[in-house]
Amino acid sequence: MLETRVRDAGVDVRTDARVLGLIAQGERIVGLVAKIDGQVLHVHALRGVIICTGGFCMNQDMLRRYAPGTLKLSDPIGENDNGSGILMGMGAGGDAIHMDEFFTTCPWIMPESLVKGIFVNSRGQRFINEDCYHGRVSRTMIDQPGDRVWLLVDNEIFARPIDLARIDIAAVGDSWEEVERELGLPEESLSATVRAFNRYAGEGVDPVCHKAPKWLKVLDQPPFAALELSFPGSYFSFFTLGGLSTLPGGEVLDRGGKPVPGLFAAGRATSGLPRSGHGYSSGMSLADCTFFGRKAGMSAAMASADAEQLEPVS
């Protein structure tokens, strides 16, 4: 729908185009260098340039430098999110913020019965209420020590996770102590965690992580199993949340908090509304793209006409 409106409005849409860099005259961004249909062109922008190129989840060098927490994961989401727009914005004087933040999720919540299980880390400890938003659960997993966590279930709620998730059965036993030994965990670590959980779940409460009563289930029906979510092996899709610092109107800010004249940005190339992977919710990137993309477009359209007095870029 948005593309149709753009084309109906007579906008000149160029595909098969790669932007190589921005052009500045003094402090103002006045154009860009682009390779279009195999030809390098210098494009003059009368009012401004808007960067909306996505994040940098597919740029290993940037991930190592800015978001090393993502290096545990193997499934970036995006078309070509190589961070090129962010780097161009930084090169033009723009400030990049929250570059260490990222969102990730593993579809462990299907089938739904698995939500009644409990997660433990490599120390056999719970770390979150399993009934909250799956992205928050998954992002908190990555904060745990080691490279995997386990979802503990009993026979009553056991179900095979969907194939996409790449979640395997790591241990099975007729007691939680047996599961604990199979996982190689210290004695009275995992088993003590389950005993404490079962005690309170039997009373319909979870004073440790505050899981809602609807999802509380005493895990006492053998055999018991530990499903393994391996960070590098299971399907943890992810994308970055850091990017150029902007005003609500899309104006890119420099490190002093002042707008870079002629430069705007929107979407995952910016650090928009979802500035924390722990607080991200589905759809927030769409809003950053569509709402703030329109705001950036309007800001550029209303930018000072002084830009028109600059010498044409040849």
SERO-4910 file (N, C-alpha, C, O; in steps of 0.05 Angstrom, whole numbers):
BEGIN
 pado doro    nc1    nc2    nc3   cac1   cac2   cac3    cc1    cc2    cc3    oc1    oc2    oc3
  Met    A     17    -24      0      0      0      0     17     25      0     12     44    -15
  Leu    A     38     25     17     56     49     18     70     53     -9     73     75    -18
  Glu    A     80     31    -20     94     33    -46     76     44    -68     84     60    -84
  Thr    A     51     34    -68     31     43    -88     27     73    -85     26     88   -105
  Arg    A     24     83    -60     19    111    -56     44    128    -66     40    149    -77
  Val    A     67    117    -61     92    131    -69     93    133    -99     99    155   -110
  Arg    A     88    111   -113     89    111   -142     67    128   -154     71    143   -174
  Asp    A     43    127   -142     21    143   -152     26    173   -149     16    190   -164
  Ala    A     43    180   -129     49    208   -124     71    218   -143     78    242   -143
  Gly    A     81    200   -160    100    208   -180    129    208   -170    146    220   -183
  Val    A    134    195   -148    162    193   -138    179    177   -157    170    156   -166
  Asp    A    203    186   -162    222    172   -179    235    150   -162    253    155   -146
  Val    A    227    125   -166    237    102   -151    259     89   -167    255     80   -190
  Arg    A    283     86   -155    305     73   -168    313     47   -153    319     49   -129
  Thr    A    312     25   -166    321      0   -154    348     -8   -167    358      7   -183
  Asp    A    359    -31   -159    385    -38   -169    405    -15   -164    421     -9   -181
  Ala    A    402     -3   -141    419     20   -134    433     15   -108    422      5    -89
  Arg    A    458     23   -107    474     20    -82    487     46    -76    502     57    -92
  Val    A    481     57    -52    493     82    -44    521     76    -33    525     59    -16
  Leu    A    540     91    -43    568     87    -35    578    107    -15    597    102      0
  Gly    A    565    131    -13    573    150      7    556    175      5    541    179    -14
  Leu    A    558    192     26    544    218     27    562    240     18    587    238     19
  Ile    A    550    261      8    565    285     -1    558    308     17    534    314     22
  Ala    A    578    322     27    574    346     44    586    371     31    607    369     18
  Gln    A    573    393     35    584    419     30    583    434     56    562    442     66
  Gly    A    607    439     67    608    450     94    597    429    113    605    406    113
  Glu    A    578    437    130    566    419    149    541    406    139    531    387    151
  Arg    A    531    414    116    505    404    105    510    380     87    527    380     70
  Ile    A    493    360     90    492    338     71    475    346     47    452    353     50
  Val    A    487    345     24    473    356      0    469    335    -22    458    342    -43
  Gly    A    477    311    -17    473    290    -38    487    264    -30    495    260     -8
  Leu    A    489    247    -50    501    221    -46    514    210    -71    507    219    -93
  Val    A    532    192    -67    544    177    -90    531    150    -91    530    136    -71
  Ala    A    520    143   -114    506    118   -117    514    104   -143    519    116   -163
  Lys    A    514     78   -141    518     61   -165    491     50   -174    479     33   -161
  Ile    A    481     61   -197    455     54   -207    458     41   -234    469     53   -253
  Asp    A    447     17   -237    449      2   -262    478      1   -272    484      4   -296
  Gly    A    497     -3   -253    525     -6   -259    540     20   -264    564     19   -270
  Gln    A    527     43   -261    540     69   -266    541     85   -240    522     87   -226
  Val    A    565     96   -235    569    112   -211    558    140   -216    568    154   -235
  Leu    A    539    150   -200    527    176   -204    529    192   -178    530    181   -156
  His    A    530    219   -182    529    237   -159    501    250   -159    493    263   -178
  Val    A    486    245   -138    458    253   -137    455    277   -118    464    276    -95
  His    A    444    299   -128    440    323   -112    413    321    -97    392    317   -109
  Ala    A    414    325    -71    390    325    -55    384    354    -46    399    366    -31
  Leu    A    361    365    -56    355    392    -50    349    397    -21    358    417     -9
  Arg    A    333    380     -9    324    384     19    338    366     39    341    374     62
  Gly    A    346    343     31    359    325     51    360    297     41    347    289     22
  Val    A    376    281     55    379    253     50    368    238     75    374    245     97
  Ile    A    352    217     70    340    201     91    353    173     90    351    159     70
  Ile    A    365    165    112    377    138    114    357    119    127    348    124    149
  Cys    A    350     99    112    332     78    123    341     51    112    326     38     97
  Thr    A    364     43    120    378     20    109    378     -5    127    390    -25    121
  Gly    A    364     -3    150    364    -26    168    388    -25    188    403     -6    188
  Gly    A    390    -47    203    410    -48    224    437    -60    214    444    -56    191
  Phe    A    451    -74    232    477    -85    224    481   -114    233    504   -122    238
  Cys    A    459   -129    235    461   -156    244    476   -175    225    483   -197    232
  Met    A    480   -166    200    495   -182    181    523   -172    176    535   -178    155
  Asn    A    533   -156    194    560   -145    192    576   -155    215    575   -144    237
  Gln    A    592   -177    211    606   -189    233    626   -170    247    629   -171    271
  Asp    A    639   -153    231    658   -134    243    644   -115    262    654   -110    284
  Met    A    621   -105    253    606    -86    271    595   -101    295    595    -89    317
  Leu    A    586   -125    292    576   -141    314    598   -145    335    593   -142    359
  Arg    A    621   -152    326    643   -156    344    650   -131    359    657   -131    383
  Arg    A    649   -108    346    657    -83    358    635    -72    376    641    -62    398
  Tyr    A    610    -73    367    589    -58    381    570    -76    397    560    -69    418
  Ala    A    564   -100    387    544   -117    400    554   -146    402    543   -164    390
  Pro    A    575   -150    418    587   -177    420    569   -198    432    574   -222    428
  Gly    A    548   -189    445    529   -209    456    515   -225    434    505   -247    439
  Thr    A    514   -214    410    501   -228    388    518   -250    376    508   -267    361
  Leu    A    544   -250    383    562   -270    371    555   -298    380    566   -318    369
  Lys    A    539   -301    401    530   -327    409    510   -339    390    505   -363    391
  Leu    A    498   -323    373    475   -330    357    482   -334    327    502   -323    318
  Ser    A    465   -349    313    471   -356    286    450   -349    265    454   -355    241
  Asp    A    428   -336    273    407   -332    254    398   -303    253    377   -296    264
  Pro    A    413   -285    239    405   -257    236    381   -255    219    377   -270    200
  Ile    A    364   -235    224    340   -229    208    344   -204    192    352   -183    203
  Gly    A    340   -205    166    342   -181    150    347   -189    121    353   -212    115
  Glu    A    345   -169    104    352   -173     76    382   -169     71    395   -187     61
  Asn    A    392   -146     78    420   -140     75    428   -120     96    439    -99     90
  Asp    A    423   -126    121    428   -108    143    457   -107    150    466   -119    170
  Asn    A    473    -94    134    502    -94    137    513    -69    151    537    -65    153
  Gly    A    495    -52    161    504    -28    175    514     -6    159    524     14    170
  Ser    A    513     -8    132    525     13    115    513     40    120    528     60    120
  Gly    A    487     42    123    474     68    128    483     80    154    487    104    156
  Ile    A    485     64    175    494     74    201    522     85    199    528    106    209
  Leu    A    540     70    185    567     79    182    569    105    166    585    122    172
  Met    A    553    107    145    552    132    130    543    155    147    554    177    146
  Gly    A    522    151    163    512    171    181    533    180    201    536    203    207
  Met    A    548    160    212    569    166    231    592    182    217    603    201    229
  Gly    A    598    174    192    619    188    178    611    217    172    629    234    168
  Ala    A    585    223    171    576    250    166    573    266    191    564    289    191
  Gly    A    581    254    214    580    268    239    558    260    258    555    270    280
  Gly    A    541    241    249    519    231    265    528    214    288    549    200    286
  Asp    A    514    215    310    520    199    334    505    173    333    481    173    327
  Ala    A    518    151    339    505    124    341    503    116    370    523    118    385
  Ile    A    479    109    379    475    103    407    462     75    411    451     64    392
  His    A    465     65    435    454     38    442    462     17    423    446     -1    416
  Met    A    487     18    414    496     -1    393    500    -29    404    503    -48    388
  Asp    A    499    -33    430    502    -60    441    476    -74    444    475    -98    450
  Glu    A    454    -61    438    427    -72    443    418    -89    418    423    -82    395
  Phe    A    404   -111    425    393   -128    403    369   -143    414    365   -147    438
  Phe    A    353   -152    395    329   -169    401    335   -197    391    347   -201    370
  Thr    A    325   -216    406    327   -244    397    303   -260    407    291   -253    428
  Thr    A    296   -281    393    275   -298    402    278   -326    391    287   -329    368
  Cys    A    271   -346    406    270   -374    398    241   -383    401    230   -379    423
  Pro    A    229   -396    381    201   -404    383    196   -429    400    186   -449    390
  Trp    A    205   -427    425    202   -450    443    173   -452    454    167   -473    467
  Ile    A    157   -433    450    130   -432    462    109   -448    447     86   -449    455
  Met    A    118   -462    426    100   -479    411    110   -508    413    133   -513    405
  Pro    A     94   -527    422     67   -525    432     64   -509    458     84   -507    473
  Glu    A     41   -499    463     36   -481    485     40   -494    512     47   -480    531
  Ser    A     37   -520    514     40   -534    540     69   -530    551     72   -531    576
  Leu    A     88   -525    534    116   -521    543    119   -497    561    138   -495    577
  Val    A    101   -477    559    103   -454    576     99   -461    605    108   -445    622
  Lys    A     87   -483    611     84   -492    639    110   -504    650    111   -511    674
  Gly    A    130   -508    633    156   -517    643    171   -494    656    161   -472    657
  Ile    A    195   -500    665    212   -479    677    240   -480    664    250   -501    658
  Phe    A    251   -456    661    278   -454    650    298   -454    673    294   -442    694
  Val    A    321   -467    668    344   -465    686    369   -460    670    371   -468    647
  Asn    A    388   -447    682    413   -441    668    434   -463    675    427   -483    687
  Ser    A    459   -458    668    480   -478    672    486   -483    701    502   -501    708
  Arg    A    475   -467    719    478   -471    748    454   -484    760    452   -487    785
  Gly    A    435   -491    743    410   -504    753    391   -485    766    373   -493    781
  Gln    A    393   -459    760    376   -438    772    356   -427    752    362   -424    729
  Arg    A    332   -421    763    313   -406    746    322   -377    744    337   -367    760
  Phe    A    312   -364    722    321   -336    718    299   -318    707    304   -294    703
  Ile    A    275   -329    702    253   -312    691    227   -327    694    226   -351    696
  Asn    A    205   -311    693    178   -324    691    173   -331    662    174   -314    644
  Glu    A    169   -356    658    167   -367    631    142   -359    615    141   -364    591
  Asp    A    123   -347    628     99   -339    615     99   -311    603     79   -302    592
  Cys    A    121   -296    606    122   -269    595    129   -271    565    132   -292    554
  Tyr    A    130   -248    552    135   -246    523    159   -263    515    180   -261    527
  His    A    155   -280    495    176   -299    487    202   -285    480    224   -297    484
  Gly    A    201   -261    469    226   -246    463    241   -238    488    265   -239    488
  Arg    A    226   -230    508    239   -223    534    252   -248    547    274   -246    557
  Val    A    237   -270    546    249   -295    556    274   -302    542    295   -308    554
  Ser    A    273   -302    515    296   -309    499    319   -290    503    342   -299    505
  Arg    A    314   -264    504    335   -245    508    349   -249    535    373   -246    538
  Thr    A    333   -256    555    344   -260    582    361   -286    583    380   -288    598
  Met    A    353   -305    566    370   -330    564    399   -323    557    417   -334    568
  Ile    A    402   -304    538    429   -298    528    446   -286    550    470   -287    548
  Asp    A    434   -275    570    449   -263    593    460   -284    612    476   -278    629
  Gln    A    450   -309    609    458   -330    628    487   -340    622    496   -337    599
  Pro    A    500   -351    642    527   -361    638    526   -385    620    507   -400    619
  Gly    A    548   -389    605    550   -412    587    536   -407    561    530   -384    554
  Asp    A    532   -429    545    522   -426    518    495   -441    514    488   -447    491
  Arg    A    481   -447    536    455   -461    534    439   -459    559    450   -453    581
  Val    A    413   -463    556    395   -465    579    377   -490    574    377   -501    552
  Trp    A    363   -498    595    346   -521    592    317   -515    602    313   -501    621
  Leu    A    298   -525    587    270   -524    594    262   -550    607    264   -571    594
  Leu    A    254   -549    632    247   -573    647    217   -579    644    201   -561    650
  Val    A    210   -603    636    182   -611    633    178   -639    645    196   -655    646
  Asp    A    153   -645    652    146   -672    660    130   -685    638    124   -672    617
  Asn    A    123   -710    642    109   -726    621     82   -714    613     73   -717    591
  Glu    A     69   -700    632     42   -690    628     42   -666    608     24   -663    592
  Ile    A     63   -650    608     64   -627    590     84   -630    568     86   -612    551
  Phe    A     98   -652    567    119   -655    546    106   -656    519     85   -668    514
  Ala    A    119   -642    500    112   -642    472    137   -635    456    154   -621    466
  Arg    A    138   -645    432    161   -639    415    159   -610    406    139   -602    394
  Pro    A    180   -594    410    180   -567    399    179   -567    369    186   -588    356
  Ile    A    170   -546    357    169   -545    327    197   -548    316    216   -539    329
  Asp    A    199   -560    292    225   -565    281    242   -540    277    267   -541    280
  Leu    A    229   -518    270    244   -493    266    261   -486    290    283   -474    286
  Ala    A    252   -492    314    266   -483    338    293   -497    342    310   -486    356
  Arg    A    296   -521    331    321   -536    334    327   -540    363    349   -535    372
  Ile    A    307   -550    378    310   -556    407    311   -586    411    293   -600    402
  Asp    A    332   -596    425    336   -624    428    330   -633    457    331   -616    475
  Ile    A    325   -658    461    323   -670    488    351   -675    498    366   -691    486
  Ala    A    359   -663    520    386   -666    530    388   -687    552    409   -699    555
  Ala    A    366   -692    567    367   -711    589    338   -720    595    319   -705    592
  Val    A    336   -746    603    311   -757    612    316   -774    637    337   -787    639
  Gly    A    297   -773    656    301   -789    680    275   -794    694    255   -780    689
  Asp    A    275   -814    712    251   -820    728    250   -802    753    231   -803    768
  Ser    A    272   -787    757    272   -767    779    287   -743    770    303   -744    751
  Trp    A    283   -720    784    297   -696    776    327   -699    783    344   -686    771
  Glu    A    333   -715    803    361   -720    810    375   -734    787    399   -728    781
  Glu    A    361   -752    774    373   -767    751    377   -747    727    398   -749    714
  Val    A    358   -730    722    362   -710    701    386   -692    708    402   -686    690
  Glu    A    388   -684    733    410   -668    742    437   -681    736    455   -668    726
  Arg    A    439   -706    742    464   -721    737    470   -723    708    493   -720    699
  Glu    A    449   -729    691    454   -731    662    464   -705    650    479   -706    631
  Leu    A    455   -683    661    464   -657    651    491   -649    661    503   -629    653
  Gly    A    502   -665    680    528   -659    692    528   -635    711    548   -622    714
  Leu    A    505   -629    723    502   -607    741    509   -615    770    507   -639    776
  Pro    A    518   -597    787    524   -604    814    500   -615    829    477   -608    823
  Glu    A    505   -633    847    483   -645    863    468   -624    878    480   -605    889
  Glu    A    442   -627    879    424   -608    894    425   -580    881    420   -560    896
  Ser    A    429   -578    856    426   -552    842    399   -552    828    381   -539    837
  Leu    A    397   -566    805    372   -567    790    350   -580    807    328   -570    808
  Ser    A    356   -601    821    335   -615    836    324   -598    858    300   -599    864
  Ala    A    341   -582    871    331   -564    892    314   -542    880    294   -534    892
  Thr    A    321   -533    856    305   -512    842    277   -523    837    257   -509    841
  Val    A    275   -548    827    249   -559    820    233   -564    845    209   -560    845
  Arg    A    246   -573    867    231   -578    892    218   -552    902    195   -552    910
  Ala    A    234   -531    901    223   -505    911    201   -495    893    180   -486    902
  Phe    A    204   -498    866    183   -490    848    158   -507    853    136   -495    855
  Asn    A    161   -533    855    137   -550    859    123   -544    885     98   -546    886
  Arg    A    138   -538    905    125   -532    931    106   -509    929     83   -510    938
  Tyr    A    115   -487    916     99   -463    914     77   -467    892     55   -457    895
  Ala    A     85   -480    870     65   -485    848     41   -500    859     19   -496    850
  Gly    A     46   -518    878     24   -533    890      5   -515    905    -19   -522    909
  Glu    A     15   -492    913     -2   -472    927    -13   -451    908    -27   -433    916
  Gly    A     -5   -454    883    -15   -435    862     -1   -408    862    -12   -388    853
  Val    A     24   -408    871     40   -383    872     68   -388    861     77   -411    861
  Asp    A     81   -367    854    109   -368    845    124   -344    857    128   -324    842
  Pro    A    132   -344    882    144   -321    895    171   -314    884    181   -292    889
  Val    A    184   -332    870    211   -327    859    210   -310    834    223   -290    832
  Cys    A    194   -319    814    193   -306    788    166   -295    781    163   -281    761
  His    A    145   -300    798    119   -289    795    105   -297    769     92   -281    755
  Lys    A    107   -322    762     92   -334    740     62   -334    746     54   -340    769
  Ala    A     46   -328    726     17   -327    731      6   -354    738     15   -374    727
  Pro    A    -14   -356    756    -25   -382    764    -34   -399    741    -32   -424    743
  Lys    A    -43   -387    719    -53   -403    696    -31   -421    685    -37   -442    675
  Trp    A     -6   -413    688     16   -428    676     32   -444    697     53   -455    690
  Leu    A     23   -444    722     37   -459    742     28   -488    742      4   -494    741
  Lys    A     47   -506    742     41   -535    742     62   -550    757     86   -547    751
  Val    A     54   -565    777     74   -581    792     86   -602    773     71   -617    761
  Leu    A    112   -602    771    126   -620    753    133   -646    768    155   -650    777
  Asp    A    112   -664    769    116   -688    786    107   -713    772    104   -734    785
  Gln    A    103   -712    745     94   -736    731    117   -747    714    123   -736    692
  Pro    A    131   -768    723    153   -779    708    144   -794    683    120   -802    681
  Pro    A    162   -798    664    190   -789    664    193   -759    660    175   -745    649
  Phe    A    216   -748    669    221   -720    667    242   -715    645    258   -733    639
  Ala    A    241   -691    633    260   -686    611    270   -657    613    257   -639    623
  Ala    A    294   -654    602    306   -627    599    310   -622    570    326   -636    556
  Leu    A    296   -602    559    299   -594    531    321   -573    529    320   -553    543
  Glu    A    340   -577    511    363   -559    510    360   -538    488    355   -544    465
  Leu    A    363   -513    496    364   -491    478    393   -481    477    402   -467    495
  Ser    A    407   -488    456    435   -481    452    436   -455    436    423   -452    415
  Phe    A    450   -435    447    451   -409    433    462   -411    405    449   -399    387
  Pro    A    484   -425    400    493   -426    372    479   -446    355    479   -444    331
  Gly    A    465   -466    368    453   -488    352    423   -485    348    413   -492    327
  Ser    A    409   -475    368    380   -472    366    374   -447    350    392   -430    345
  Tyr    A    349   -444    341    341   -422    324    336   -397    341    313   -393    350
  Phe    A    356   -381    346    353   -355    359    356   -334    337    378   -325    331
  Ser    A    334   -325    326    334   -304    307    340   -278    321    332   -274    344
  Phe    A    354   -259    308    361   -234    322    365   -212    302    370   -216    278
  Phe    A    363   -187    312    370   -164    297    379   -142    317    372   -143    341
  Thr    A    394   -122    307    405   -102    324    385    -79    329    367    -75    312
  Leu    A    388    -65    351    370    -43    358    385    -16    359    372      5    360
  Gly    A    411    -16    360    426      9    361    427     22    334    424      9    313
  Gly    A    432     48    334    434     62    309    437     92    313    444    101    334
  Leu    A    432    107    292    436    136    293    416    148    312    393    141    314
  Ser    A    426    168    327    409    183    345    394    204    330    405    219    314
  Thr    A    367    205    334    350    223    319    331    238    337    325    229    360
  Leu    A    321    260    327    297    273    339    272    258    330    274    243    311
  Pro    A    249    263    342    225    249    333    218    255    303    205    240    290
  Gly    A    228    278    293    224    284    265    243    271    246    242    276    222
  Gly    A    261    255    256    280    241    239    307    255    235    324    243    223
  Glu    A    310    279    246    335    293    243    357    278    258    355    272    282
  Val    A    379    272    243    402    258    256    417    277    273    424    299    264
  Leu    A    424    269    298    438    286    316    468    279    317    476    256    314
  Asp    A    485    300    321    513    295    324    518    289    354    500    288    370
  Arg    A    544    285    361    551    277    388    545    300    408    545    295    432
  Gly    A    542    324    398    535    346    416    505    350    418    496    369    432
  Gly    A    489    333    405    460    335    407    447    354    388    424    361    391
  Lys    A    463    363    368    452    382    348    447    367    322    462    349    315
  Pro    A    426    375    307    421    362    281    443    366    261    454    388    259
  Val    A    449    345    246    467    347    223    450    358    200    432    344    190
  Pro    A    456    382    190    439    394    169    436    376    144    456    366    133
  Gly    A    412    371    136    407    356    112    407    326    115    404    312     95
  Leu    A    410    316    140    411    287    144    389    278    162    385    288    184
  Phe    A    374    258    153    351    246    167    354    216    167    368    205    151
  Ala    A    339    202    185    341    173    185    316    162    199    302    176    214
  Ala    A    310    137    193    287    124    205    291     93    205    309     84    190
  Gly    A    275     79    220    276     50    220    300     40    237    310     54    254
  Arg    A    308     15    231    329      3    246    357     15    242    376      8    256
  Ala    A    359     33    223    384     48    220    387     68    243    408     80    247
  Thr    A    365     72    258    366     90    281    362     74    307    354     51    307
  Ser    A    368     88    329    360     77    355    333     90    361    332    112    373
  Gly    A    312     76    354    285     88    356    272     82    382    284     84    403
  Leu    A    246     75    381    232     69    406    242     45    422    246     47    446
  Pro    A    247     22    409    256     -1    424    286      1    430    302    -10    414
  Arg    A    293     14    451    322     18    457    334     -4    475    357     -2    482
  Ser    A    318    -24    481    328    -46    498    316    -72    487    292    -74    483
  Gly    A    334    -91    483    325   -118    474    307   -131    494    290   -148    487
  His    A    311   -125    520    294   -137    541    266   -126    540    247   -139    550
  Gly    A    262   -102    529    236    -89    530    223    -88    503    202    -76    499
  Tyr    A    235   -102    483    223   -101    456    198   -118    455    195   -138    469
  Ser    A    179   -109    438    154   -124    433    149   -125    403    158   -107    388
  Ser    A    136   -146    394    132   -150    365    118   -126    353     98   -115    365
  Gly    A    128   -117    330    115    -95    316    129    -68    320    123    -49    305
  Met    A    146    -66    340    158    -40    346    176    -30    323    178     -6    318
  Ser    A    189    -49    309    205    -41    286    188    -31    263    196    -13    248
  Leu    A    164    -42    260    146    -33    239    138     -4    245    136     12    226
  Ala    A    132      2    270    125     30    277    149     48    272    145     71    262
  Asp    A    173     40    280    196     56    275    200     62    245    208     83    237
  Cys    A    193     42    229    196     45    200    174     63    188    181     83    175
  Thr    A    149     56    193    127     70    180    122     98    192    121    118    178
  Phe    A    118     99    218    111    124    231    134    144    229    131    167    219
  Phe    A    158    135    238    180    154    238    192    158    210    205    178    205
  Gly    A    187    139    193    195    143    165    179    166    152    190    182    138
  Arg    A    153    166    158    136    188    148    144    215    161    145    236    148
  Lys    A    151    214    187    160    238    201    186    249    188    189    273    184
  Ala    A    204    231    182    229    239    170    224    251    142    236    271    135
  Gly    A    206    238    127    200    248    101    188    276    102    194    293     86
  Met    A    170    281    121    157    307    124    178    328    133    178    351    123
  Ser    A    196    320    150    217    338    160    235    346    137    242    369    134
  Ala    A    243    327    120    260    333     98    246    350     78    257    369     66
  Ala    A    220    345     73    204    361     54    202    390     63    200    408     46
  Met    A    201    394     89    198    421    100    225    434    108    225    455    120
  Ala    A    247    420    100    273    431    108    278    458     94    265    465     75
  Ser    A    296    473    106    301    500     96    308    500     67    324    484     57
  Ala    A    296    519     52    301    521     23    329    532     18    337    535     -5
  Asp    A    344    539     39    371    549     35    388    529     20    407    536      6
  Ala    A    380    503     23    396    482      9    395    485    -21    414    478    -35
  Glu    A    373    497    -31    370    501    -59    391    521    -70    396    521    -94
  Gln    A    402    538    -53    421    558    -62    449    548    -64    467    562    -74
  Leu    A    453    523    -55    480    511    -56    487    504    -85    470    500   -102
  Glu    A    513    503    -90    522    496   -117    514    467   -123    517    450   -106
  Pro    A    505    462   -148    498    434   -155    522    416   -153    545    423   -159
  Val    A    516    391   -145    537    371   -143    542    359   -171    522    350   -183
  Ser    A    566    359   -181    571    349   -208    587    323   -206    594    311   -226
***
